[in-house]
Amino acid sequence: MRQRINTSILEHFYFLRFEVENHFELVEVYVTQPSESLAQRLINRKGYRNTLLEKVELAVAMDVQRRKVDGQGFQQSKSLERLARLLDQLGQACLEFTAIKALKQLPDKSRKEYTKLIRLVGKSLKLVIINIDDANIRQGLKIGRRIPKITHRLATAFAPDNSGAKNSAVVDFQLHRMIHLLSELADALLAANFGPAVRLQNYKQLQNAAHAMTAQSEEFTVERLALTRSGSTIATLKAEHAASGNRMAVYKEGESQKVIEELYGVDQWKRVYPKVAPTVLSHHVEQGGELGSMVIEHLPGRTLESLLLNGQWKSAKQLMRTLQRTLRKIWKSSRTPEPAQAEYMQQLRKRMPETRHTHPTLFNEHQMICGLPRPSFDELIDRVEPLESQLRAPFSVLIHGDFNVDNLIYDDLKNRIYFIDLHRASYSDYVQDLSVLMASIYRLPIMDAGPRAELMALIGQLYQFAGRFAKENSDTSFDARLAIALGRSFATSTRFIYDKPFATRLALRASYLLEAVTLLNPANIEKYRLPLEDIFSD
């Protein structure tokens, strides 16, 4: 059962919907027989429509103040606001027909056909219903099923002799725009009744996922867990089960290829060290389809990111101790004799355009200090790359590939670590995971001196642990490779940082580390030690 929707929002919302329906009734008549008086009637209704939208927005603004951010009630209210804005845009699209001069040049038969299409779009608005107490998804799905039919009718409504094509092009464009808005309205309606993780595009995927948990595949609820940079959906999926009540899992959706890669990554971890990987309950990837999904077990615990941001230092320290034991076991059990080369500079070069887009002035082209030229950042990459080829890790291990603080989950009741988001798993240099984790801890937006010192202490523990492992396994280039890997991680991390001074600190560390590596004597590489206190101090 959902939280009850604010009745004030619903009241203004429905009056707005009724008003937009009035817009459609007027534009139907106008397109059939254009006249100045009808055009003026449409134009005169704009103010009332705008007022109703503003009332919805104000009611939502007042309602969300008492809601938990991104909680269920918050999401419902914001979804209604999105619905209201789409309704307003449809109303505006009606009004814009009055500015299409070519409409009057069309034959009566063509205008009547356009009127029928407008009527089909307008009638769909009657399906925009919000159930105040419980989710009702059928209206959004019904609108979704109408859209291809309306689009097909628009495409085939006129004879292919192109007579009047020039005059009809603008009208066609306006109707396509209406149909697109109607499609977005169907998505927003599903989100309002079912949560923002649900759309027309993925409803079938969610239904298939729920079916793996319960025979009653429509008896499920979805709550978004995360907003991702890729735009994919990560949500909690709950389904009623006759025998055991609610069952909960995590639904992940994205590009089919990424889903396939994650399935492969989970399989790799299951074969090597199954304790850290979640169990895949079901997956769905259609051949040739763009969208894929998977359902994994709901893992207990909190991410390392959550623990650190909330100042739960005791749990974070215990996580770090458990992580060290876990990594040692993983690295030993997955070790293969093939030397590993992660190609950090290749990775960095590929990401520099995006990195520079965020902060164009951070990575200098050329500098002169006291008359002495300094290498540009691109020159540093060019110089480090051949050195890196000589610094291969003496063995390969299974690595996570994206070992950030939000991809580590800790269950403090069982003192157990889980890894999530495994689509980049591969056999490579263990230093890559280490550097990514160290950099992701460093870039957390925690700036107070005390908590910041706690973060730096955790990074120091990681370094000491990995250094001991390197020594035990005769990895003499560990520190030099870590400097290169951290240079890459610091530089690419700036694209996630809005605060320019903080991004500058990361960029300077990247430049310092890469330049230090270029000055090393290859014959004495094993003597190099990462200047940990200089790098991880503020």
Residue pairs with C-beta under 8 A, 6 or more apart in sequence:
1 133
1 134
2 72
2 76
2 133
2 134
2 135
3 72
3 73
3 76
4 132
4 133
5 76
5 77
5 80
5 130
5 132
6 59
6 63
6 77
7 132
8 59
8 62
8 63
9 56
9 59
9 60
9 63
9 77
9 80
10 80
10 130
10 132
12 52
12 55
12 56
12 59
12 84
13 56
13 80
13 83
13 84
13 130
15 52
16 49
16 52
16 53
16 56
16 84
16 87
16 88
17 87
17 125
17 128
19 45
19 48
19 49
19 52
19 91
20 49
20 87
20 88
20 90
20 91
20 94
20 125
21 122
21 125
21 126
22 45
23 42
23 45
23 49
23 90
23 91
23 94
23 95
24 90
24 94
24 118
24 119
24 121
24 122
24 125
25 122
26 38
26 41
26 42
26 45
26 94
27 42
27 94
27 95
27 97
27 118
28 115
28 118
28 119
28 122
29 38
30 38
30 39
30 42
30 97
30 98
31 97
31 103
31 111
31 114
31 115
31 118
32 111
32 112
32 115
33 111
34 98
34 103
34 104
38 98
39 98
42 94
42 95
42 97
42 98
43 95
43 98
45 91
45 95
46 91
46 92
46 95
49 88
49 91
49 92
50 88
52 84
53 84
53 85
53 87
53 88
56 80
56 81
56 84
57 81
57 84
60 77
60 78
60 80
60 81
63 73
63 77
64 74
64 77
64 78
67 73
67 74
67 77
68 74
70 224
72 195
72 223
75 191
75 195
75 196
75 224
76 192
78 196
79 188
79 191
79 192
79 196
80 130
80 192
82 188
82 191
82 192
83 128
83 130
83 185
83 188
83 189
83 192
86 181
86 184
86 185
86 188
87 125
87 128
87 185
89 181
90 121
90 125
90 178
90 181
90 182
90 185
93 174
93 177
93 178
93 181
96 174
97 103
97 171
97 174
100 170
100 171
100 174
102 166
102 167
102 168
102 169
102 170
102 171
103 111
103 167
103 170
103 171
105 164
105 167
106 114
106 164
106 167
106 168
106 171
107 164
110 158
110 164
110 168
113 157
113 158
114 171
114 175
116 153
117 150
117 153
117 154
117 157
117 175
118 175
118 178
120 146
120 149
120 150
120 153
121 150
121 175
121 178
121 179
121 182
124 143
124 146
124 182
124 185
127 139
127 140
127 142
127 143
127 189
128 139
128 143
128 185
128 189
129 136
129 139
130 189
130 192
130 193
131 193
135 193
135 194
135 221
136 193
137 190
137 193
137 194
137 198
137 203
137 218
139 189
139 193
140 186
140 187
140 189
140 190
140 193
140 194
140 200
141 186
141 190
141 200
141 203
143 182
143 185
143 186
143 189
144 183
144 186
144 200
146 182
147 179
147 182
147 183
147 186
150 179
150 182
151 176
151 179
154 172
154 175
154 176
154 179
158 168
183 200
186 200
187 199
187 200
187 201
190 198
190 199
190 200
190 203
191 197
191 198
191 199
194 221
194 222
195 221
195 222
195 223
195 224
195 235
196 224
197 206
197 222
197 223
197 224
197 233
197 235
197 251
198 206
198 222
201 291
202 233
202 253
202 291
202 293
205 253
205 284
205 291
205 292
205 293
206 220
206 222
206 237
206 251
206 293
207 217
207 218
207 220
208 217
208 282
208 284
208 293
209 237
209 249
209 251
209 282
209 284
209 293
209 295
210 217
210 218
210 219
210 220
210 237
210 239
211 217
212 281
212 282
212 295
213 220
213 237
213 239
213 241
213 247
213 249
213 281
213 295
214 220
214 239
214 240
214 241
214 242
214 247
216 239
216 240
219 239
219 240
220 237
220 238
220 239
220 240
221 237
221 238
221 239
222 235
222 236
222 237
222 238
222 251
223 235
223 236
223 238
224 233
224 234
224 235
224 236
225 234
225 235
225 236
225 250
226 234
228 234
228 254
230 254
230 255
230 258
232 252
232 253
232 254
232 255
232 258
233 251
233 252
233 253
233 254
234 250
234 251
234 252
234 253
235 250
235 251
236 248
236 249
236 250
236 251
236 298
237 248
237 249
237 250
237 251
237 295
238 246
238 247
238 248
239 246
239 247
240 246
241 247
248 298
249 281
249 295
249 296
249 297
249 298
250 278
250 295
250 296
250 297
250 298
250 299
251 293
251 294
251 295
252 259
252 262
252 293
252 294
252 295
252 296
253 259
253 291
253 292
253 293
254 291
254 292
254 293
255 290
255 291
255 292
256 285
256 286
256 289
256 290
256 291
256 292
257 292
258 292
258 423
259 283
259 285
259 292
259 293
259 294
260 285
260 292
261 423
261 424
262 294
262 421
262 422
262 423
263 280
263 283
263 294
264 423
264 425
265 401
265 422
265 423
265 424
265 425
266 277
266 278
266 280
266 296
266 422
268 398
268 422
268 425
269 276
269 277
269 398
269 419
269 422
269 425
270 277
272 330
272 333
272 334
272 398
273 326
273 329
273 330
273 333
273 334
273 398
275 326
275 416
276 326
276 330
276 417
276 418
276 419
277 418
277 419
277 422
278 296
278 297
278 299
278 418
278 420
279 296
279 297
280 294
280 295
280 296
281 295
281 296
281 297
282 294
282 295
283 292
283 293
283 294
283 295
284 292
284 293
284 294
285 292
285 293
286 292
299 409
299 411
299 418
299 420
300 411
300 413
300 414
301 409
301 410
301 411
301 412
301 416
301 418
302 312
302 315
302 409
302 410
302 412
303 405
303 406
303 407
303 408
303 409
303 410
304 316
304 319
304 405
304 406
304 408
304 409
304 410
305 404
305 405
305 406
305 440
305 444
307 315
307 316
307 319
307 410
308 316
308 405
308 441
308 444
308 446
308 455
309 444
309 446
311 451
313 454
315 410
315 412
316 454
316 458
317 458
318 410
318 412
318 415
319 408
319 410
319 412
319 417
320 458
320 461
320 462
322 410
322 415
322 416
322 417
323 408
323 417
324 461
324 462
324 465
326 417
327 430
327 433
327 465
328 465
328 469
330 397
330 398
331 397
331 430
331 469
334 397
334 398
334 427
335 395
335 396
335 397
336 395
336 396
336 397
336 427
337 395
338 395
338 396
338 427
339 392
339 393
339 394
339 395
339 396
340 392
340 393
340 395
340 396
340 397
340 427
340 428
340 429
341 388
341 389
341 392
341 393
341 429
342 393
342 428
342 429
342 431
342 432
342 481
342 485
343 388
344 388
344 432
344 484
344 485
344 487
344 488
345 381
345 384
345 385
345 388
345 484
345 488
346 385
347 488
347 492
348 381
348 487
348 488
348 491
348 492
349 381
351 491
351 492
351 495
352 363
352 378
352 381
352 491
354 495
355 362
355 363
355 491
355 492
355 494
355 495
356 362
356 363
357 495
358 494
358 495
358 496
358 497
358 503
359 494
359 495
359 497
359 500
359 503
359 507
362 494
362 503
362 504
362 507
363 376
363 377
363 378
363 491
363 507
363 511
364 374
364 376
364 377
365 376
365 377
365 378
366 373
366 374
366 376
367 373
367 374
367 376
368 374
375 383
375 515
375 518
377 491
377 510
377 511
377 514
380 511
380 514
380 515
380 518
381 514
383 514
383 518
384 484
384 487
384 514
384 517
384 518
387 517
387 518
387 520
387 522
388 481
388 484
390 522
391 477
391 480
391 481
391 484
391 525
392 429
392 477
393 428
393 429
393 430
393 431
393 475
393 477
393 481
394 473
394 474
394 475
395 473
395 475
396 427
396 428
396 429
397 427
397 428
397 430
398 425
398 426
398 427
399 425
399 426
399 427
399 428
399 429
399 430
399 432
399 433
400 407
400 419
400 422
400 424
400 425
400 433
401 422
401 423
401 424
401 425
401 426
401 428
401 432
401 433
402 421
402 423
402 424
402 436
403 432
403 433
403 434
403 436
403 437
403 440
404 436
404 437
404 440
405 437
405 440
405 441
405 444
406 440
407 419
407 420
407 421
408 417
408 418
408 419
408 420
408 437
409 417
409 418
409 419
409 420
410 416
410 417
410 418
411 417
411 418
429 481
429 485
430 466
430 469
431 466
431 478
431 481
431 482
431 485
432 485
434 462
434 466
434 482
434 485
435 482
435 485
435 486
435 488
435 489
436 485
436 489
437 462
438 459
438 462
438 463
438 486
438 489
438 536
439 486
439 489
439 490
439 493
440 489
440 493
441 455
441 458
441 459
442 455
442 456
442 459
442 490
442 506
442 536
443 493
443 496
443 497
443 502
443 506
444 455
445 499
445 502
446 452
446 455
452 538
456 536
456 537
456 538
459 532
459 536
460 532
460 536
463 482
463 530
463 532
466 478
466 482
467 478
467 479
469 475
470 476
470 478
476 525
476 526
477 525
477 526
479 528
479 529
479 530
480 517
480 520
480 525
480 528
482 530
483 513
483 514
483 516
483 517
483 528
483 530
484 513
484 514
484 517
486 509
486 510
486 513
486 530
486 535
487 509
487 510
487 511
487 513
487 514
487 517
488 510
490 506
490 507
490 509
490 510
490 513
491 506
491 507
491 510
493 506
494 503
494 506
494 507
497 503
497 506
505 538
509 535
512 535
513 535
516 531
520 528
